[in-house]
Amino acid sequence: MTQMRAAAIAAWFLGVGLAGEPFQPLHALAAVVLLAVLTLILERGGTPLKALLLSFFGVIITCAIQHASPNPLTAPIDYSGQVYYGLYPGSAVVALGLGLIAAASYGRRTAPEVISGVGAAVGTSLFFLL
């Protein structure tokens, strides 16, 4: 497994975890497809900057897609008639943290397994906490 793929796995789990319940399988599948395409594009000639960008935007995009509510009845009153994306400042902090970890550990031998494992564990725990 490459570091970019590990960062994409961790970004997906963290994005879904930050979105919280209810889990929307079709939205999660759309996020997986989008992250897979981004990973394939950025993986060629990977650099620490590309790992940071993939991790950061992977978490933000996954959280936005998973938390998107096109139903105006479930969106807050201020957002009636619009698509509501439940992104909070904490989502960007977690995304930046994952991006910095992926960039700082780029090229290390055991980094992909650790990044994907820790991202999956933290994302799963955040899903049940939020």
Secondary structure as UniProt FT lines:
FT   HELIX           3..19
FT   HELIX           25..43
FT   TURN            44..45
FT   HELIX           48..67
FT   TURN            72..74
FT   HELIX           77..79
FT   TURN            80..81
FT   HELIX           89..104
FT   TURN            105..107
FT   TURN            109..110
FT   HELIX           111..129
//
